[in-house]
Each structure stands twice: as structure tokens, then as C-alpha cells.
């Protein structure tokens, strides 16, 4: 047993010795290798570290460049956006300025137009007023200026020319004023007064032709004393016959009412005769039209053309022009205020009934709209 233990120990010592010998051999071989070979692993480690460090730096540099690029693009977009907003703002301001300038010009043009219209209205009102006053004076004093019998002997009394003239009266227009006036001055119509009266009353005039008709009637009245009485009687018969007409011609009614009103204003009829005739016709129209108001255009036309002198009405345009531009319009002095009062009352009643009618129609329309929703 001791011998075996000794052998075993010797074997272990041999193994240890062999291992240490191998280690020493490796160390000697390592010492015999060149320094470069020995340092190669270290260099490789260093190179690997440097390589990794370079990649990291490159990555960081790329990220920084990317960030700078993104920042640059962001700033560029912001600048472009800001520039676009500024341009849009400038554009809007320019458009606003142009619009304000245009509105200012339109307002100036409108104010100028209103002023011109106001002054034109003022001028026309005075011209019409003066013309009516002068013609009224001539007609009211016609008896003093009528010619003697010898005057008519110098005029043309031929049947052909006189009957032709009378026929023209049935279709007279404003454009014929001068030619008809010239024909009248050269003709002796003493034997044709009745026919002339019938032609004038039956003439199918437009509103624009009434002035010419009044002018010719004034010429007749200033030369022939019997003309005005015959004309008044003819109008009375004409209106009396119209009462039985269930469907009167509204256009004819409108011109006839203005015609007799103008004849009264210019003094061809006396105030008593003319105003009574006008009032009677206006009363008939309004009395039969309180419910339907189908003749409202007739009443409006009367107010527009003769309301200032017959009823003392002041048109809204005249009132506004007088207040806005300080213009003095002619007073309503041809017919006295006392004589105007009955017409004012009659027109006020018609206006009241008309407003009630319109309000009723408006309520009915509102009900229909609600039902259709």
C-alpha cells in the first residue's frame, strides 16, 4: 500500500510538471514571436473600438445633419406660410380698399344723381306750376281776347280741311301738338265745334297725350265761347253713360279723370263746375271699389298727376328733395285749401280701405305658406 501511494504521488507530480513545462513552452514561444504578432489582438481590439466609435460619430453626425435639414425645411415652410399669409392679408386689404373705394364712388354717384334728380324735379315742378298758372289766367280771361267776326272770314272754312282736322282730334298724340296747333290757327271751325267736342271726349288718349289735348281745348276755348259749355255737357253725358258699364275700360277711365282735372286746373271749367265733376267721378270710382280695389291704378294716377293742385298732396320725392337739398317747391295755390278738403277726405277713406285689404291678403298668404310647410 505504501508503495502504491508513493507511485500515485509520483504520477501526479509528473503530470504537474508536464503541464507546467507546456505552459513555460508556450510562454517562451510567445516571447520568441515578433512584437507585432503579440500586439495584434490588442490592435484589433483597438481598431474595433475605433471603428465602433467612428460609426457612432457618423450616426450622430447624420442625425444632426438630418435634424438641421428638417429644421431648415421647417423654417422654410414657416417662412413660406408666413409669406403666403402676408400676401393673402395684403390681397384682402387691397380688395377691401378697392371695395371701399368702389362703395365710396357709388355713394358719391348716388348722392350726385339724387341731387340732380332733386333739382330737376324742382325745375319741372316750377315750370309746370308756372305754365298752369299762365294758361289758367288766359282761359279765365278768354272772353276779353276772343276775336271779332271779321277775323273768321280770313280763315279757311272748307269742309274738307275742317272735317279732316276734327277726325285728327280722335287720334291726337303729344307728337302732333305743333302740327295740330298750326292747322287750328288757319281754320274756321265755327260750324264744327260740336263735332270737335265729341272727338275730344271720345278720343283714346294715353296719359302722355293729355297735355296736348288740354292745349288744344284751351285754343278752342280762347277762340270759341261755346266750346267750354259744350265740352262740360259732353263729359257729363259720357260719365253718366259709363255708370251702366259693368266692365269699364280702366285705361280710358284713368286718362279721362286726369283730363277733366287738368281742364279744371287750367281754368277751362270754373272751379265749381270742374271740381264737382271730378269729385263725383272719383266718388263713384272709390265707392264701387272699396272691396276689390281693381281701380287702384286710376286713383294713384290721379294723385300722381293732379293730387298736388286738386287735393293739396305733397309727393314723397318732393318732400325728401325739399328737406335734403333745401329746395323751395311751388305752393299748392291754384285751388284753395277749402276746396281741396273734400278730396283729401275721400282719398284718405280709400287709403284706409286699401290698407285693410292688403293686410287681409297678407294674412291669407301667410296662412297658405304655413299650410304648405
Buried (B, 14 or more C-beta within 10 A) or exposed (E): EEEEEEEEEEEEEEEEEEEEEEEEEEEEEEEEEEEEEEEEEEEEEEEEEEEEEEEEEEEEEEEEEEEEEEEEEEEEEEEEEEEEEEEEEEEEEEEEEEEEEEEEEEEEEEEEEBBEEBEEBBEEBBEBBEEBBEBBEBBBEBEEEEEEEEEBEEBEBEEEBBEEBBEBBBEBBBEBBEEBEEBBEEBBBBEBBEBBBBBBBEBEBEBEBBBBBBBBBBBBBBBBEEBBEBBBEBBBEBBEEBEEEEEBEBBBBBBBBBBBBBBBBBBBBEBEBBBBBBBEBBBBBBEEBBEEBEBBEBBEBBBEBBBBBBBBBEBEEBEEBBEEBEBEBBEBEBBEEEBBEBBBEBBEBBEEBBEEBEEEEEEEEEEEEEEEE
